[in-house]
Amino acid sequence: MLLENTDQASTPTILLVDDEPDFLHGLARAVARDSKCSVLTAKSGQEGLDILDRTDVDLILTDVRMPDMDGIEMLEKVKIRHPGITIIMMTAYATIDTAVEAIKKGAYDFIQKPFKPKDISQLIDRAFERNRLIRENRSLKDQLQTFQQPDPFVSTGPGLQRMMSIIQTIAALDVTVLIRGETGSGKDVAARKIHSLSPRNKGQMITVNCPAIPENLLESELFGYTRGAFTGAVANKKGLIQQAGGGTIFLDEIADISMPVQAKLLRLIQDKEVRPLGITQSQIVDVRILASTNRNLEAKIIDNSFREDLFYRLNVVTITMPSLRDIPEDIPHLARHFIQQASREFSMPPKQISNNAMEFLVNSKWPGNIRQLRNSIQKALIFSTGSEFQIADFQNSIERNTLDPMLTDSSSMPYKTAREKVLRDFTVDYVTRALRKHEGNITAAARECGIERQHLQKILRKYHLGSKSSE
């Protein structure tokens, strides 16, 4: 059933799902009367899912207790098929546990029956406001992405010009490329340059931010699936690798993908084939693979979290983006470029940098590399009041961002998880370097590290690091 508010040329749509016909009918009339929206109704979770497959919906209000498919199960399926839809749960059997479960699974809010028309109307208004803010946020991010794509290769700095020469050579060769470098050093920019200068530039380049996609979804997103391959797979879906056919797939930060996905990527690189979930027959694809990482893949091979054969397949050609510490002679060129870029972006007049301020920039550590330099320039342009930049215009923002990049990468994690990750990464990298230097001799490595041999052996066991022990 559809109740439509005809006062608006373009109105949002609400889907109401409840197995009680009288309640559903009354709620639909109340919502259509009090809210500026079109209203769809469904008497079951499955009917609701069928409507979603053929109609655009902005908001779902669904009962929790329903036969066949309850509201929690419907919520889970909607989040897989239509992750952008806001969902409100309704129930006459409200418990804290149910509410917490619904919120954890992605519900926006929870309301207990019976409720007053005013209460549900206010809740719907808040949900629509949330949708509006999400759309605006997405639009702003798209605009910022357009404005802020840092392209350090426009710099005339000698360090990045040498890197540009290497990239031009690599771009012409249709081979797999592994791009290594610290956070903020421009690995994504290098990937875009390789694609744009390659014979594949008429095809599209699809970037996959591997850590941003949940592990249980990454395989289906990359390789696709067929209808019925798993719960919620209601139609065939072409994977991102196939969508990039004729062009380039860029696997950004590849170090932490799961072993099953690593195995399928190995097959892709070796045989140029993909096998979508749900079928047994492989499909040929024509795609160039670029990958990036800021992690120590050799250490991850030692601790058995990254396949050695995949590493060598990715490592056909490797380029390492220089840190800003390695190319201080480029900083003046980059600074002036980012000033011009920020001036256009913010519609502000550009400023000169005093000699003392430029010397300060050149001698700063820049753990966030080019990205941090660009951000510092932007902040200085916005907040500085003088006719030219002075040291003080950069000092605060630089000092607040002098954390180790490894810590910065972990800032979105809970403290305990981030601390363990940083400690583990440091230990594995440090011990691996020491063992490699002494050709696996534990005694010699322990002596250089300044720890007891037994302590080093304990570390090796804890992190599953192998070596050739020697007395």
TORVO-886255 format. One record per residue (C-alpha): residue number from 1; residue in one letter; chain; z, x, y. Coordinates in Angstrom, 2 decimals. Each point is the difference from the previous one (the first is absolute). Example, Ala and Ser with C-alpha at 12.3 -4.5 7.8 and 13.67 -1.06 7.14 Angstrom:
REM residues 2
  nr rest kette       Z       X       Y
   1    A     A    7.80   12.30   -4.50
   2    S     A   -0.66    1.37    3.44
REM end
This chain:
REM residues 471
  nr rest kette       Z       X       Y
   1    M     A    0.00    0.00    0.00
   2    L     A   -0.77    1.20    3.54
   3    L     A    1.73   -1.23    3.13
   4    E     A   -1.69    1.52    3.03
   5    N     A    1.21    0.27    3.56
   6    T     A   -3.12   -0.80    2.04
   7    D     A    1.46    0.97    3.38
   8    Q     A   -0.93    3.64   -0.49
   9    A     A   -3.49    1.39   -0.54
  10    S     A    1.41    2.79   -2.11
  11    T     A    3.35   -0.52   -1.72
  12    P     A    2.00    1.91   -2.62
  13    T     A    0.26   -1.47   -3.48
  14    I     A    3.17   -0.63   -2.02
  15    L     A    0.05   -0.56   -3.75
  16    L     A    2.95   -2.10   -1.28
  17    V     A    0.78    0.25   -3.72
  18    D     A    2.51   -2.34   -1.69
  19    D     A    0.03   -2.01   -3.22
  20    E     A    1.75   -3.02    1.61
  21    P     A   -2.81   -2.23    1.40
  22    D     A    2.17   -2.03    2.41
  23    F     A    1.65    3.09    1.49
  24    L     A   -3.37    1.78    0.24
  25    H     A   -1.62   -2.94    1.78
  26    G     A    2.84   -0.38    2.48
  27    L     A    0.18    3.74    0.73
  28    A     A   -3.77    0.16    0.55
  29    R     A    0.14   -2.79    2.58
  30    A     A    2.98    1.54    1.78
  31    V     A   -1.58    3.46    0.15
  32    A     A   -3.36   -1.36    1.20
  33    R     A    1.83   -2.00    2.70
  34    D     A    2.35    2.74    1.25
  35    S     A   -2.10    3.15   -0.44
  36    K     A   -3.42    0.79    1.40
  37    C     A   -1.61    0.65   -3.37
  38    S     A   -2.07   -1.37   -2.86
  39    V     A    1.94   -0.86   -3.15
  40    L     A   -1.11    0.36   -3.62
  41    T     A    2.12   -1.20   -2.92
  42    A     A    0.24    0.91   -3.68
  43    K     A    2.15   -1.57   -2.74
  44    S     A    0.34    3.19   -2.05
  45    G     A   -0.08    3.75    0.33
  46    Q     A   -3.31    0.25   -1.83
  47    E     A   -1.59   -2.63    2.25
  48    G     A    1.25    1.98    2.97
  49    L     A   -1.58    3.21   -1.32
  50    D     A   -3.29   -1.82   -0.56
  51    I     A    0.03   -1.16    3.64
  52    L     A    0.70    3.54    1.20
  53    D     A   -3.02    1.31   -1.92
  54    R     A   -2.36   -2.23    1.98
  55    T     A    1.79   -0.57    3.34
  56    D     A    1.47    2.25    2.69
  57    V     A    3.71   -0.73    0.43
  58    D     A    2.40    1.47    2.59
  59    L     A    3.35   -1.20   -1.38
  60    I     A    1.36   -1.30   -3.31
  61    L     A    3.11   -2.15   -0.46
  62    T     A    0.75   -0.26   -3.71
  63    D     A    2.80   -1.50   -2.05
  64    V     A    1.87    2.36   -2.33
  65    R     A    0.70   -2.38   -2.90
  66    M     A   -3.30   -1.29   -1.41
  67    P     A   -1.21   -0.50   -3.58
  68    D     A   -2.57    2.36   -1.59
  69    M     A    0.01    2.49    2.89
  70    D     A    3.05    0.29    2.24
  71    G     A   -0.06    1.10    3.62
  72    I     A    1.09    3.57   -0.75
  73    E     A   -2.88    0.47   -2.44
  74    M     A   -2.42   -1.51    2.50
  75    L     A    1.37    2.34    2.69
  76    E     A   -0.69    3.03   -2.23
  77    K     A   -3.57   -1.13   -0.68
  78    V     A   -0.73   -0.75    3.65
  79    K     A    1.23    3.47    1.01
  80    I     A   -2.50    1.53   -2.45
  81    R     A   -2.99   -2.19    0.90
  82    H     A    0.66   -0.70    3.69
  83    P     A    2.57    2.53    1.24
  84    G     A   -0.36   -0.93    3.69
  85    I     A    1.22   -3.61   -0.29
  86    T     A    3.49   -0.87    1.27
  87    I     A    2.11   -1.93   -2.53
  88    I     A    3.12   -2.16    0.50
  89    M     A    1.98   -1.15   -3.05
  90    M     A    1.60   -3.48   -0.24
  91    T     A    2.63   -1.08   -2.52
  92    A     A    2.75   -2.53   -0.60
  93    Y     A    1.78    2.55   -2.19
  94    A     A    0.55    2.79    2.47
  95    T     A    1.96    2.98   -1.20
  96    I     A    0.46    3.42    1.53
  97    D     A   -1.64    1.59   -3.05
  98    T     A   -3.09   -2.19    0.27
  99    A     A   -0.31    0.65    3.71
 100    V     A    0.35    3.75   -0.45
 101    E     A   -2.53    0.00   -2.84
 102    A     A   -2.54   -1.92    2.10
 103    I     A    0.43    2.27    3.02
 104    K     A   -0.27    3.13   -2.16
 105    K     A   -3.24   -1.29   -1.47
 106    G     A   -1.50   -0.51    3.44
 107    A     A    1.03   -3.45    1.26
 108    Y     A    0.36   -0.23    3.77
 109    D     A    2.93   -2.45   -0.06
 110    F     A    1.93   -2.55   -2.06
 111    I     A    1.09   -3.56    0.84
 112    Q     A    2.24   -2.37   -1.95
 113    K     A   -0.83   -3.65   -0.62
 114    P     A    0.71   -2.43    1.53
 115    F     A   -0.94    1.37    3.40
 116    K     A   -0.55   -1.63    3.36
 117    P     A   -3.54   -0.23    1.42
 118    K     A    1.17    2.05    2.99
 119    D     A    1.18    2.83   -2.28
 120    I     A   -3.23    0.27   -1.95
 121    S     A   -2.05   -0.28    3.20
 122    Q     A    1.90    2.91    1.56
 123    L     A   -0.39    2.06   -3.17
 124    I     A   -3.75   -0.67   -0.05
 125    D     A   -0.27    0.98    3.67
 126    R     A    1.78    3.31   -0.75
 127    A     A   -2.32    0.62   -2.95
 128    F     A   -3.09   -0.57    2.16
 129    E     A    1.45    2.31    2.64
 130    R     A    0.45    2.63   -2.73
 131    N     A   -3.64   -0.44   -0.99
 132    R     A   -1.07    0.40    3.62
 133    L     A    2.02    3.19    0.40
 134    I     A   -1.41    1.43   -3.23
 135    R     A   -3.57   -0.72    1.18
 136    E     A    0.69    1.59    3.38
 137    N     A    1.61    2.99   -1.64
 138    R     A   -2.98    0.44   -2.31
 139    S     A   -2.38   -0.32    2.95
 140    L     A    1.94    2.59    2.01
 141    K     A    0.02    2.38   -2.95
 142    D     A   -3.77   -0.39   -0.32
 143    Q     A   -0.40    0.74    3.71
 144    L     A    2.30    3.00   -0.20
 145    Q     A   -1.92    1.25   -3.02
 146    T     A   -3.17   -0.18    2.08
 147    F     A    1.57    1.70    3.01
 148    Q     A    2.13    2.58   -1.76
 149    Q     A   -2.16    1.42   -2.76
 150    P     A    0.73    3.68    0.67
 151    D     A   -3.18    2.01   -0.37
 152    P     A    1.10    3.60    0.47
 153    F     A   -3.46    1.29   -0.84
 154    V     A   -1.22   -0.92    3.47
 155    S     A    2.24    2.87    1.12
 156    T     A   -1.64    3.26    0.90
 157    G     A    3.00    1.84   -1.46
 158    P     A   -1.07    2.85   -2.30
 159    G     A    2.25   -0.96   -2.93
 160    L     A   -1.26   -3.54   -0.35
 161    Q     A   -3.56    1.07    0.70
 162    R     A    0.24    2.29   -3.05
 163    M     A    1.25   -2.97   -2.02
 164    M     A   -2.84   -2.13    1.34
 165    S     A   -2.50    2.58   -1.22
 166    I     A    1.52   -0.17   -3.50
 167    I     A   -0.07   -3.81    0.05
 168    Q     A   -3.67   -0.05    1.00
 169    T     A   -0.83    2.20   -2.99
 170    I     A    2.07   -2.10   -2.41
 171    A     A   -1.36   -3.31    1.31
 172    A     A   -3.52    0.82   -1.15
 173    L     A    1.18    0.64   -3.57
 174    D     A    0.57   -3.20   -1.99
 175    V     A    3.15    1.30   -1.71
 176    T     A    3.63   -1.09   -0.32
 177    V     A    2.20    1.45    2.74
 178    L     A    3.77    0.46    0.08
 179    I     A    1.36    0.18    3.55
 180    R     A    3.41    1.64    0.27
 181    G     A    2.26    0.43    2.97
 182    E     A    3.25   -0.95    1.66
 183    T     A    0.78   -3.42    1.42
 184    G     A   -1.88   -0.59    3.24
 185    S     A   -2.47    2.84   -0.49
 186    G     A   -3.07   -2.27   -0.02
 187    K     A   -0.82   -0.45   -3.70
 188    D     A   -1.29   -3.52    0.63
 189    V     A   -2.14    1.25    2.88
 190    A     A   -1.51    2.65   -2.25
 191    A     A   -0.81   -2.66   -2.60
 192    R     A   -1.75   -2.16    2.58
 193    K     A   -1.98    3.00    1.24
 194    I     A   -1.10    0.92   -3.51
 195    H     A   -1.22   -3.54   -0.59
 196    S     A   -1.72   -0.38    3.38
 197    L     A   -1.86    3.30   -0.40
 198    S     A   -0.96   -0.61   -3.63
 199    P     A   -3.17   -1.60   -1.42
 200    R     A    2.25   -2.96   -0.93
 201    N     A    0.78   -0.90    3.60
 202    K     A   -2.09   -3.19   -0.17
 203    G     A    2.42   -1.26   -2.67
 204    Q     A    3.55   -0.93    0.81
 205    M     A    3.09    2.17   -0.31
 206    I     A    3.00   -1.82   -1.44
 207    T     A    3.39    1.58    0.59
 208    V     A    2.79   -0.72   -2.47
 209    N     A    3.50    0.88    1.17
 210    C     A    1.37    0.56   -3.50
 211    P     A    3.77   -0.01    0.79
 212    A     A   -0.36   -3.25    1.98
 213    I     A   -1.23   -2.01   -3.02
 214    P     A    2.67   -0.94   -2.59
 215    E     A   -0.45    1.90   -3.24
 216    N     A   -0.56   -3.17   -2.02
 217    L     A   -2.86   -1.06    2.31
 218    L     A   -1.74    3.31    0.63
 219    E     A   -1.98    0.01   -3.25
 220    S     A   -1.36   -3.53    0.49
 221    E     A   -0.81    0.70    3.67
 222    L     A   -1.91    3.19   -0.83
 223    F     A   -1.81   -1.07   -3.16
 224    G     A   -0.16   -3.80    0.35
 225    Y     A    0.62   -2.64   -2.62
 226    T     A   -1.53   -3.01   -1.72
 227    R     A    1.24   -3.55   -0.01
 228    G     A    2.91   -0.40   -2.39
 229    A     A    0.73    3.73   -0.23
 230    F     A    3.61   -0.69    1.04
 231    T     A    2.10   -2.79    1.42
 232    G     A   -1.45   -0.95    3.36
 233    A     A   -3.47    1.42   -0.64
 234    V     A   -1.88   -3.24    0.72
 235    A     A   -3.38    1.57    0.76
 236    N     A   -1.90    3.23   -0.51
 237    K     A    0.79    2.60    2.65
 238    K     A   -2.05    3.11    0.71
 239    G     A    2.20    3.08    0.40
 240    L     A    0.03    2.19    3.09
 241    I     A   -1.83    2.77   -1.87
 242    Q     A   -2.91   -2.31   -0.80
 243    Q     A    0.05   -1.38    3.56
 244    A     A   -0.53    3.58    1.22
 245    G     A   -3.10    0.34   -2.18
 246    G     A   -2.65    2.10    1.71
 247    G     A    2.65    1.32    2.38
 248    T     A    3.38    1.70   -0.15
 249    I     A    3.45   -0.86   -1.32
 250    F     A    2.82    1.90    1.72
 251    L     A    3.26    0.12   -1.99
 252    D     A    2.53    0.85    2.67
 253    E     A    3.23    1.67   -1.23
 254    I     A   -0.94    0.02   -3.66
 255    A     A    3.00    1.99   -1.27
 256    D     A    2.25   -2.88   -1.05
 257    I     A   -2.35   -2.30   -1.92
 258    S     A    1.10   -0.99   -3.50
 259    M     A   -1.19    1.72   -3.17
 260    P     A   -2.09   -3.00   -1.21
 261    V     A   -1.89   -0.09    3.30
 262    Q     A   -0.42    3.78   -0.15
 263    A     A   -1.63   -0.37   -3.42
 264    K     A   -2.47   -2.59    1.31
 265    L     A   -0.81    2.14    3.03
 266    L     A   -0.72    2.93   -2.31
 267    R     A   -2.50   -2.17   -1.89
 268    L     A   -1.57   -1.07    3.30
 269    I     A   -0.51    3.61    1.13
 270    Q     A   -1.22    1.22   -3.39
 271    D     A   -2.28   -2.87   -1.00
 272    K     A   -0.63   -1.91    3.25
 273    E     A    1.30   -3.12   -1.76
 274    V     A    2.65   -2.61    0.70
 275    R     A    1.46   -2.59   -2.33
 276    P     A    1.39   -3.08    1.78
 277    L     A    3.12   -1.53   -1.52
 278    G     A   -0.82   -2.62   -2.60
 279    I     A   -3.25    1.44   -1.38
 280    T     A   -0.79    2.71   -2.52
 281    Q     A   -3.38    1.09    1.34
 282    S     A   -0.14    2.68    2.70
 283    Q     A   -2.21   -0.34    3.06
 284    I     A   -1.90    2.82    1.70
 285    V     A    0.82    0.61    3.67
 286    D     A   -1.64    2.24    2.59
 287    V     A    2.80    1.13    2.30
 288    R     A    1.22    3.24    1.53
 289    I     A    3.72    0.70   -0.36
 290    L     A    2.11    1.59    2.70
 291    A     A    3.74    0.41   -0.48
 292    S     A    2.82    1.33    2.14
 293    T     A    3.58    1.13   -0.48
 294    N     A    2.81    1.65    1.91
 295    R     A    1.86    0.69   -3.23
 296    N     A    0.14    3.02   -2.31
 297    L     A   -2.21   -1.18   -2.87
 298    E     A    0.58    3.19   -1.98
 299    A     A    3.74   -0.75   -0.04
 300    K     A   -0.68   -3.58   -1.07
 301    I     A   -2.12    1.31   -2.87
 302    I     A    2.91    2.17   -1.12
 303    D     A    2.41   -2.95    0.02
 304    N     A   -2.56   -2.15   -1.86
 305    S     A   -0.47   -2.58    2.76
 306    F     A   -3.64    0.91    0.72
 307    R     A   -2.76    0.63   -2.53
 308    E     A   -1.32    3.54   -0.03
 309    D     A   -3.49   -1.11   -1.08
 310    L     A   -0.16   -2.47    2.89
 311    F     A    1.10    2.71    2.41
 312    Y     A   -2.88    2.26   -1.06
 313    R     A   -2.48   -2.88    0.24
 314    L     A    1.18   -0.82    3.53
 315    N     A    0.10    3.66    0.91
 316    V     A   -3.77    0.61   -0.23
 317    V     A    0.06    0.78    3.71
 318    T     A    3.26    0.31    1.93
 319    I     A    0.51    0.23    3.71
 320    T     A    3.41    0.54    1.57
 321    M     A    0.51   -1.42    3.45
 322    P     A    1.79    2.55    2.18
 323    S     A    3.40   -0.85    1.41
 324    L     A    0.30    0.21    3.76
 325    R     A    2.19    3.08   -0.51
 326    D     A   -3.01    1.74   -1.55
 327    I     A   -2.31   -0.72    2.93
 328    P     A    2.08    0.25    3.20
 329    E     A   -3.15    1.07    1.85
 330    D     A   -1.34   -3.54   -0.49
 331    I     A    2.97   -1.74    1.63
 332    P     A   -1.27    0.25    3.62
 333    H     A   -3.38   -1.45   -1.03
 334    L     A    1.65   -2.81   -1.97
 335    A     A    2.51   -0.77    2.75
 336    R     A   -2.72   -0.42    2.61
 337    H     A   -2.05   -2.15   -2.37
 338    F     A    2.96   -2.28   -0.76
 339    I     A    0.79   -0.32    3.72
 340    Q     A   -3.54   -1.25    0.62
 341    Q     A    0.20   -2.29   -3.03
 342    A     A    3.36   -1.49    1.03
 343    S     A   -1.14   -0.42    3.60
 344    R     A   -2.92   -2.16   -1.13
 345    E     A    2.20   -1.94   -2.43
 346    F     A    2.73   -0.82    2.53
 347    S     A   -2.30   -0.22    3.05
 348    M     A    2.00    2.69    1.75
 349    P     A   -1.25    3.00    1.96
 350    P     A    0.07    3.28   -1.97
 351    K     A    2.34    2.81    1.00
 352    Q     A   -0.10    3.76   -0.20
 353    I     A    2.55    1.98   -2.01
 354    S     A    1.95    2.71    1.79
 355    N     A   -0.22    3.52   -1.43
 356    N     A    3.68   -0.10   -1.05
 357    A     A   -0.45   -3.34   -1.74
 358    M     A   -3.10    1.21   -1.84
 359    E     A    1.86    3.12   -1.15
 360    F     A    2.80   -2.26   -1.21
 361    L     A   -2.48   -2.11   -2.03
 362    V     A   -1.61    3.09   -1.52
 363    N     A    3.36    1.44   -1.07
 364    S     A    1.47   -3.24   -1.41
 365    K     A    0.31   -0.40   -3.78
 366    W     A   -1.87   -3.33   -0.43
 367    P     A    1.17   -1.04   -3.50
 368    G     A   -2.04   -3.19    0.45
 369    N     A   -3.07    2.08    0.92
 370    I     A   -2.92   -1.54    1.89
 371    R     A    1.36   -3.54   -0.30
 372    Q     A    3.27    1.05    1.62
 373    L     A   -1.82    1.82    2.80
 374    R     A   -2.10   -3.07    0.73
 375    N     A    3.06   -2.27    0.06
 376    S     A    1.87    2.38    2.32
 377    I     A   -2.95    0.07    2.41
 378    Q     A   -0.15   -3.80    0.03
 379    K     A    3.73   -0.34    0.73
 380    A     A   -0.20    2.62    2.74
 381    L     A   -2.89   -1.79    1.70
 382    I     A    1.86   -3.32   -0.08
 383    F     A    3.38    1.21    1.23
 384    S     A   -0.67    3.04    2.18
 385    T     A    0.19   -0.48    3.77
 386    G     A   -1.27    3.29    1.42
 387    S     A   -3.51    0.95    0.95
 388    E     A   -0.25    2.36   -3.02
 389    F     A    1.81    0.32   -3.33
 390    Q     A    3.09    2.21   -0.09
 391    I     A    2.09    1.24   -2.95
 392    A     A    2.49   -2.84    0.44
 393    D     A   -2.76   -2.57   -0.59
 394    F     A   -0.38    1.23   -3.59
 395    Q     A    3.40    1.45   -0.85
 396    N     A    1.85   -3.14   -1.08
 397    S     A   -2.75   -1.45   -2.19
 398    I     A   -0.62    3.33   -1.72
 399    E     A    3.68    0.70   -0.67
 400    R     A    0.46   -3.49   -1.46
 401    N     A   -2.84    0.65   -2.43
 402    T     A    0.89    3.43   -1.33
 403    L     A    1.11   -1.27   -3.41
 404    D     A   -1.68    1.54   -3.01
 405    P     A   -3.16   -2.02   -0.84
 406    M     A    1.37   -0.63   -3.48
 407    L     A    2.96   -1.82    1.59
 408    T     A   -2.29   -1.91    2.33
 409    D     A   -2.08   -1.24   -2.93
 410    S     A    3.19   -1.30   -1.66
 411    S     A    1.33   -1.85    3.05
 412    S     A   -0.99   -3.41   -1.34
 413    M     A    2.06    0.48   -3.18
 414    P     A    3.71   -0.75   -0.49
 415    Y     A    2.07    3.05    0.98
 416    K     A    1.08    0.88   -3.55
 417    T     A   -3.55   -0.30   -1.38
 418    A     A   -1.46    2.04    2.86
 419    R     A    2.66    2.70   -0.39
 420    E     A   -0.65    0.30   -3.75
 421    K     A   -3.76    0.11    0.55
 422    V     A    0.18    2.73    2.62
 423    L     A    2.45    2.05   -2.09
 424    R     A   -2.13   -0.35   -3.11
 425    D     A   -3.26    0.90    1.79
 426    F     A    1.59    3.03    1.63
 427    T     A    1.62    1.22   -3.23
 428    V     A   -3.14   -0.41   -2.12
 429    D     A   -2.14    1.76    2.61
 430    Y     A    2.51    2.82    0.58
 431    V     A    0.66    0.71   -3.68
 432    T     A   -3.68   -0.28   -0.93
 433    R     A   -0.93    2.61    2.60
 434    A     A    2.75    2.34   -1.18
 435    L     A   -1.02   -0.30   -3.66
 436    R     A   -3.67    0.46    0.81
 437    K     A    0.78    3.13    2.02
 438    H     A    1.89    1.53   -2.93
 439    E     A   -2.43   -1.28   -2.67
 440    G     A    2.57   -2.35   -1.51
 441    N     A    2.83    2.56   -0.28
 442    I     A    3.15   -2.10    0.52
 443    T     A    2.30    2.97    0.51
 444    A     A   -2.16    1.52    2.72
 445    A     A   -0.59   -3.37    1.67
 446    A     A    3.73   -0.81   -0.01
 447    R     A    0.81    3.39    1.52
 448    E     A   -2.45   -0.57    2.86
 449    C     A    1.31   -3.54    0.57
 450    G     A    3.56    1.31    0.14
 451    I     A    1.31   -2.25   -2.79
 452    E     A    1.29    0.52   -3.52
 453    R     A   -2.50   -0.01   -2.83
 454    Q     A    1.86   -2.89   -1.66
 455    H     A   -0.22   -2.02    3.21
 456    L     A   -3.75    0.52    0.18
 457    Q     A   -0.37   -1.04   -3.64
 458    K     A    1.95   -3.18    0.79
 459    I     A   -2.42   -0.74    2.85
 460    L     A   -2.98    0.58   -2.29
 461    R     A    1.40   -2.45   -2.55
 462    K     A    0.87   -2.60    2.62
 463    Y     A   -3.49   -0.04    1.50
 464    H     A   -1.86    0.69   -3.26
 465    L     A   -1.48    3.24    1.28
 466    G     A   -1.38    2.38   -2.60
 467    S     A    0.01    3.81    0.10
 468    K     A   -0.21    3.07   -2.21
 469    S     A    3.64    0.95   -0.20
 470    S     A    0.82    3.65   -0.19
 471    E     A    3.16    2.01   -0.16
REM end
